[in-house]
Amino acid sequence: MREIDTDVCVVGGGPAGLVLALLMLRSGLGVVVLERARAHQREFRGEILQPGALALLDALGVLTGARARGACELDRFRFLDGERVLLEADYRLLPPPYDHLLTIPRPHLLDELLTHCRRSPRFRYLPGRRAGGLLRRKGRIAGVVADGPSGRCAVRARVVVGADGRFSRIRRLAGIGAGRTEPCGEDVLWCSLRTGAAEVPPPREVRVVRTPDGPVLVHGCRPDRIQLGCTLPHRQGHELTASGLEHVTERLVRAVPEYGGLIRDRIRAPGDLTVVDVFSARAERWADDGLVLIGDAAHTHSLIGAQGVNLAVQDAVVLHPVLTGALADDDTGAARLAAFERRRGPDIASVMRRQSLHSRVMHAHGAYATRVRPRLARALRHTPLYRRALQRIAYGNPTIRITDDRACGWA
Ligand SMILES: Cc1cc2nc3c(=O)[nH]c(=O)nc-3n(C[C@H](O)[C@H](O)[C@H](O)COP(=O)(O)OP(=O)(O)OC[C@H]3O[C@@H](n4cnc5c(N)ncnc54)[C@H](O)[C@@H]3O)c2cc1C
């Protein structure tokens, strides 16, 4: 079995894992990233980045390169009932340069992060390696065992970071409960369609359209592509794509008739849609002796307001000084690492509260929800109250900044 020694073993090369890897490398530490997927085979995820993530990725020097690989700006979120706007978040009212949402294909963002990480001689990226076991020493977590095409490898590390997403294996191996909230679950059917030259161009906004069976989402995701999402009650996604594809396509056509031709033409088989189980959860704790969880592994969110990447990037930025301090003092016990959850937990709780409020608004049908609140929102649009609410959606906690005190200057 191949054996590797390092300071930090990050399991999962998603946004949380790679941003943390880059920060730790800049602080002069050795980092190994184990990633289950091989290059460009990563499973489907949303690609909308909030201004909070954009600002941090920019400060890391990653945003310009990621954008140059191909990205698309969006102006706003709108929740519609027919022609009526029920909710709106207009990012053009935020101060520049982050006065928009950005869709970046996930491989573009991850590849750019990897390019930056690879500038450090202390970085090792091991794609195609699935973490399947934890190494323990004197009762504490001391590394990870992973399998890949070239066999098994053991990574011994001073600290392990579980950044392996919402179905985290590391979390499970550590015996930490996922804290999944079933009532918030739903299935979402996704597809991305190329718009031909003759079609209506992709919208420069995220549009969520109310239909009798639940919301349908559409947004531009490349200069010539739209992303469509159709929500269904939990666990009905596979059943419906297999037995009632026409029902799904007709529902999409009713919600976004301007793309009707495209939808009927391109969605012909269940395989043209991806079914994603969407839920929210908060792990029962985020630290153990020698281990810390971040991103979706620690807290998973519903899709409302496209918060996941923003939170994952911010997690890495908040964990960075906690981890460099703990390693400098040679204390990576659970009590020391729990500082991360103490600092970050309230932000996450507040995002979850806001998402559940927005979910209630999206499902409400009374006169207040459909007539009074939209009128109120329009009246408040040019007030500081609207901007404050918008800032919270766009940035979450706007005070989060990169701590670069131990940067070793190799970049
Ligand atoms: C359908 C869908 C749409 C979404 N849309 C958006 C959106 O538009 N905007 C937004 O901000 N958020 C969106 N999200 C949420 C967002 O994708 C996540 O919150 C974000 O990716 C979390 O980042 P992460 O690094 O914590 O985890 P992930 O991005 O899930 O990365 C985890 C990584 O760990 C790897 N991994 C898993 N298990 C192992 C293992 N055993 N060994 C090694 N590697 C492993 C995976 O391959 C993956 O690369 C969406 C989520 C879904 C499901």
The ligand as an SDF file (V2000), in Angstrom:
LIG
                    3D

 53 58  0  0  0  0  0  0  0  0999 V2000
  -28.6210   20.1060   -8.1190 C   0  0  0  0  0  0  0  0  0  0  0  0
  -27.8760   21.1020   -7.3030 C   0  0  0  0  0  0  0  0  0  0  0  0
  -27.8130   22.4240   -7.7190 C   0  0  0  0  0  0  0  0  0  0  0  0
  -27.1350   23.3500   -6.9670 C   0  0  0  0  0  0  0  0  0  0  0  0
  -27.0580   24.6530   -7.4040 N   0  0  0  0  0  0  0  0  0  0  0  0
  -26.2950   25.5230   -6.7420 C   0  0  0  0  0  0  0  0  0  0  0  0
  -26.0850   26.8350   -7.2540 C   0  0  0  0  0  0  0  0  0  0  0  0
  -26.5540   27.2050   -8.3220 O   0  0  0  0  0  0  0  0  0  0  0  0
  -25.3120   27.6790   -6.5210 N   0  0  0  0  0  0  0  0  0  0  0  0
  -24.7570   27.3090   -5.3300 C   0  0  0  0  0  0  0  0  0  0  0  0
  -24.0890   28.1300   -4.6910 O   0  0  0  0  0  0  0  0  0  0  0  0
  -24.9290   26.0770   -4.8380 N   0  0  0  0  0  0  0  0  0  0  0  0
  -25.6660   25.1700   -5.5230 C   0  0  0  0  0  0  0  0  0  0  0  0
  -25.7990   23.9020   -5.0560 N   0  0  0  0  0  0  0  0  0  0  0  0
  -25.1060   23.5350   -3.8220 C   0  0  0  0  0  0  0  0  0  0  0  0
  -23.6080   23.3970   -4.0830 C   0  0  0  0  0  0  0  0  0  0  0  0
  -23.3740   22.5560   -5.1950 O   0  0  0  0  0  0  0  0  0  0  0  0
  -22.9130   22.8430   -2.8580 C   0  0  0  0  0  0  0  0  0  0  0  0
  -23.3620   23.5090   -1.7130 O   0  0  0  0  0  0  0  0  0  0  0  0
  -21.4010   23.0230   -2.9730 C   0  0  0  0  0  0  0  0  0  0  0  0
  -20.9160   22.3920   -4.1210 O   0  0  0  0  0  0  0  0  0  0  0  0
  -20.7390   22.4650   -1.7180 C   0  0  0  0  0  0  0  0  0  0  0  0
  -19.3770   22.4140   -1.9160 O   0  0  0  0  0  0  0  0  0  0  0  0
  -18.5090   21.3210   -1.1580 P   0  0  0  0  0  0  0  0  0  0  0  0
  -17.1100   21.5300   -1.6310 O   0  0  0  0  0  0  0  0  0  0  0  0
  -18.7980   21.3420    0.2880 O   0  0  0  0  0  0  0  0  0  0  0  0
  -19.0800   19.9100   -1.6610 O   0  0  0  0  0  0  0  0  0  0  0  0
  -19.1660   19.3200   -3.1210 P   0  0  0  0  0  0  0  0  0  0  0  0
  -19.2190   20.3880   -4.1060 O   0  0  0  0  0  0  0  0  0  0  0  0
  -20.2580   18.3160   -3.0800 O   0  0  0  0  0  0  0  0  0  0  0  0
  -17.7820   18.5700   -3.3060 O   0  0  0  0  0  0  0  0  0  0  0  0
  -17.4970   17.3710   -2.6310 C   0  0  0  0  0  0  0  0  0  0  0  0
  -16.4130   16.6450   -3.3930 C   0  0  0  0  0  0  0  0  0  0  0  0
  -16.0670   15.4800   -2.6370 O   0  0  0  0  0  0  0  0  0  0  0  0
  -15.9010   14.3940   -3.5320 C   0  0  0  0  0  0  0  0  0  0  0  0
  -16.1140   13.1630   -2.7590 N   0  0  0  0  0  0  0  0  0  0  0  0
  -17.2790   12.6900   -2.2660 C   0  0  0  0  0  0  0  0  0  0  0  0
  -17.0810   11.5450   -1.5910 N   0  0  0  0  0  0  0  0  0  0  0  0
  -15.7490   11.2930   -1.6570 C   0  0  0  0  0  0  0  0  0  0  0  0
  -14.9100   10.2460   -1.1480 C   0  0  0  0  0  0  0  0  0  0  0  0
  -15.4060    9.2280   -0.4320 N   0  0  0  0  0  0  0  0  0  0  0  0
  -13.5790   10.2970   -1.4090 N   0  0  0  0  0  0  0  0  0  0  0  0
  -13.0570   11.3250   -2.1420 C   0  0  0  0  0  0  0  0  0  0  0  0
  -13.7970   12.3290   -2.6420 N   0  0  0  0  0  0  0  0  0  0  0  0
  -15.1260   12.3200   -2.3970 C   0  0  0  0  0  0  0  0  0  0  0  0
  -16.9400   14.6380   -4.6220 C   0  0  0  0  0  0  0  0  0  0  0  0
  -16.6050   13.9780   -5.8200 O   0  0  0  0  0  0  0  0  0  0  0  0
  -16.8870   16.1640   -4.7620 C   0  0  0  0  0  0  0  0  0  0  0  0
  -15.9460   16.5790   -5.7440 O   0  0  0  0  0  0  0  0  0  0  0  0
  -26.4920   22.9570   -5.7790 C   0  0  0  0  0  0  0  0  0  0  0  0
  -26.5620   21.6380   -5.3400 C   0  0  0  0  0  0  0  0  0  0  0  0
  -27.2580   20.7110   -6.0890 C   0  0  0  0  0  0  0  0  0  0  0  0
  -27.3460   19.2960   -5.5930 C   0  0  0  0  0  0  0  0  0  0  0  0
  1  2  1  0
  2  3  1  0
  2 52  2  0
  3  4  2  0
  4  5  1  0
  4 50  1  0
  5  6  2  0
  6  7  1  0
  6 13  1  0
  7  8  2  0
  7  9  1  0
  9 10  1  0
 10 11  2  0
 10 12  1  0
 12 13  2  0
 13 14  1  0
 14 15  1  0
 14 50  1  0
 15 16  1  0
 16 17  1  0
 16 18  1  0
 18 19  1  0
 18 20  1  0
 20 21  1  0
 20 22  1  0
 22 23  1  0
 23 24  1  0
 24 25  2  0
 24 26  1  0
 24 27  1  0
 27 28  1  0
 28 29  2  0
 28 30  1  0
 28 31  1  0
 31 32  1  0
 32 33  1  0
 33 34  1  0
 33 48  1  0
 34 35  1  0
 35 36  1  0
 35 46  1  0
 36 37  1  0
 36 45  1  0
 37 38  2  0
 38 39  1  0
 39 40  1  0
 39 45  2  0
 40 41  1  0
 40 42  2  0
 42 43  1  0
 43 44  2  0
 44 45  1  0
 46 47  1  0
 46 48  1  0
 48 49  1  0
 50 51  2  0
 51 52  1  0
 52 53  1  0
M  END
$$$$
